[in-house]
């Protein structure tokens, strides 16, 4: 299941590249696609952790908390 972890990290890195590129153009807001890619990438990390360890490790639980944070940010961006 290492492939899921790789995919998750690649999505997270892509989200940061997009966000940094946007901010380098003078925009100060968080992009919706940033929060979406973050949440999806973290979901893949959590699934990989669950399948690798036959349950969630502490790292998997912490990833769930960070995913919740990304989803909360996305909700605020959508309401905006």
Buried (B, 14 or more C-beta within 10 A) or exposed (E): EEEBBEBBBEBBEBBBEBBEEBEEEEEEEBBEBBBBBBBBBBBBBBBBBBEBEEEBEEEBEBBBEBBEBBBEBBEEBEEE
